[in-house]
Amino acid sequence: MDTPNRPDAPAREPIHLFTAFNVPVRVKPPAWPYAVMVWGGMILLSSLLRPARPLLLRPLAALLYIPFVLFADLGHALAHSFSARIAGTPMKEILIDGMPRTLYADDDVPPHVQERRAKGLEEGTPPGVHITRALGGPVFSGVGLALSLIWRALAAPDTLARELAEVSIVGHGFIFGSGVIPLPFVDAGSIVKWALVKFGFLPYEADKLLRLGNLGMSAVFALAGVVLMLRGSVRAGLVVLAVGGVALGAGLDKIK
């Protein structure tokens, strides 16, 4: 017997969590894989920060870590929404889909669109707007990192406050560090690209220059990674080599 065709189930709408700066923050369902992923990452972080801690206590410590890491991650995205409002291009929403993504309803900002397209600039948004929007996140993460370092310096050794300060340093530090590497898909890459456009390059020319820079960076990171490993810093060397691999992929236009 033939089975009648059934219409595909409608895609589930993102779940609304809260609204900040008039920007809704939503999570793409199902949400539980993200929670498990974050918790697992925090268990690993607990093992790295306090290797002497009993195994059964690490998942409990990880639960205490989660708010600080989420604050660093979501705060970075919300800072972009704040800077986007300053730039005059309010954000449409922040969608958590593995990691927070900042979404805009329209990248074209009138009345500049026709003028810029007449000059051969395929993107309508003025360079300064792109730069302002991209600055919010790194500023938030940089300030968060500085305050976390001060917190750690003030906290007594071998205390929960000291440990949570270190978690905050990891959260803000990782986001800030990855955001200031000029890759096309992170904040610094956007800032560099649109700064080049502001200096007279066309957007596609700026993209090419950025990719060439990424290729050069990949060679530097590869050399630094090998040197670190030869000197006995294997973990640090592997991390640097991984960053070099990402830069190589971006330079070859394989990672976007």
N, C-alpha and C positions, 0 to 999 in steps of 0.2 A: 504494500500500500504506500502510495506517495504521501510524504509528510508535507502538509501545507507550509508554505513559506511564512515565517513569522518576522514581523518588522524588528529591526535591531532595537535593543533597549536604549532609551534616550540617555545621553551622557549626563552624569550627575553634576549638578551645579556646585561650584566651589562653596565651601562652608565659610560663612562670615564669622570672623573672630572678634574684631573690634574696629573702630574707626579712629584715626589720629590725623590731625591737620586736614580734616575733611577727606581723607583718603581711606577707603575701606581696605582692611587686611583680611585676605581670604586664604583658605588652605584647600588644595585640590584633593578631593576624596579618592580613595580612602585615606584617612589621616594617620591611622595607627602605624604604617610602615615608617613614617617620619619620626614618630615618637620612639619607636624601637631603635631606629638608626642613631638618633641623638643619644639615647640612653646607653647604647652599646659603645658609642664613641667616648662617652664620659666614663664608662667603666675602664676603658683602655687608658684614658687620661689619668684616672685615679691610680692605676697600676704604675704609670710612669712617674707621677709626682710623689707617690708614697709606696715604693716597692715593698716595704716591710709590712704593709697593712695586710691583715688576713683576707683571704679570697672572699669569704662570705660577707665581709664588711664593704667591699669595693662597690657592689651595686647600690648599697645604701648611700655611700659617699657620692656616687654618681648622681643620685637624685638631688642632692644639695648643689651640685655643680650646674645642673640644667638651667635654672633661672639666670645665672650669670652669663652663660654662653648664649642663650636666647636673647638676652638684653643686648649683647654685643652684636649679634647678627641682625636682629630686627631693628635695633636702634640705628644701625648703619643704613638700612633701607629707608627707615623713616626720616633720617637726616637728608636723604636724597629727595624725599617728598617735600621737605621744608625748603631746600634750596631750589627745587623746581618751582615752587610757589613764588619764591623771590624772583626767579627768572621770568615769571609771567606765563609759565606753561605747566599748570597744575597736573599732577599725576592722576591717572585714571584709577589705578589700584595697585596694591602689592599682593602678588600671588605667590604663596608658598608651594612650590612644586619641586621638592628635593632641597631647594634653597630659595630664599626670597627673591622674587623677580619684580623689578619696578616696571610698570606698564603705563604707557601714555596713550591717550585717545588718538592724538594726531601729532606727528612731529613737525608739521608745517605751521609756522606762526605768521599769519598775515600782519601787516601788508608786505612783508619782505619776500614772500614766495615768488611772485612773478618776476620781481627784480633780480633775484638770485638765479632763478632758472634761465633768465635771459642772458646771464653771464656764464652759463654753462655749469652752474653749481647744482648738482642733482638733488641735494637735500635743501629743503626750504628754510629750515630753522637756522638763524644766524649763529655763527661760531661761538659768540660770547654766551649765548643761551645754553648751548651744549656744555661749555666749560663750567658755567655756574651750576648747572644741574649735576654735573659729575663731581663737583667739589664737596658737596654736603657730606657724603659718606666718609671720605678720607679724613675730613676735619673732625667728624664725630669720633672715628676710630682712633685718630691720633690723640685727641684730648682724653678719650677713655683709657688709652694705653698709659699716658702720662699720669693720670689720676690713680690708676691701678698700681703703678710703680711706687707712687708716694704712699698709697695704702699699705703695700707690702713692707716698705721701709719703716712705717710706723707700727706695724703689727709685731707682737712678740713672737720669737721663734717657737716652733712646735705647737702652734695654736691653730684652731679652726679658722680664725680671721686671716692668719698668714696663708693658709692653704687656699682659702677662697680668693684671696688677693692674687695668688698665682694662677688660679683658674681664670680670673678676669684678665690677667696679663696675656695668657694664652689666647683667649677669645679675641680681645681687641688687637693683640699683636699679630695674630695670624691674618685677620681680615685687613689690617692696615698694611702689613708687609706684602700680601698678595695684591693689594689694590694699587700700590705705588710702583709695581713693575709695569712698564709701558707695553702691555699686551693689548691687542685690539679689543678684547672683550671685557676688560676691566677699566676702572675709573681712570687710571693714569694714561692708558692707551687712548681713551676718548679725549682727555685733556690735550695730549700731545698732538693728536690728529687735528683737532679743531684750532689749536694754536698755530699749526702750520697753515691751515686754511686762512686764518686771520692774517698771516704774513704773506698771503698771495697765492698759495698753492691751491689747485683744484682738489676736491675731496678724494678723487681716485688717485691723484698724485701723492697726496698725503698718506693714503692707505699703502701705496707702494713703498714709500720711504719708511713707514712704520714696520712693514714686513722685512725690509732690508735690515733695519735696526734689530729686529727680533732674531734674524739669522746671526748677526754679530754677537748678540747677547747669548745665544745658545752656545756658541764656541767658548765664550768667556766662562759661562756656567759649567760647561763640560770640563774645562781645564781646572777650574776651582774645585769641582767635585772630585776629580782624580787626585789633586794635591791633598785635599782633606783626607781622603781614604788612605793615601800613602803615609800620611802622618798619624794614622791611627784613629781618626774621627770618622769611622765608617758610616754611622747613622747620618751625621751631618752631610757627609759626602754624597750619600744616596739621595738625600732630600735635594741638595743642590743639583745633582744630575737629573732628578725628576723635573725640577723647574726648567733646566736647560732643554729637556725633551719637549716640554710644553711650548717653550719659546721657539724651538725648531719647528714644531707643528704649526704654530701661528705664522712663522716666517714663510713656510711653504704653502700657506693658505689652506692647511688641512684641518686646523682647529679654528672655529669661528665662534 
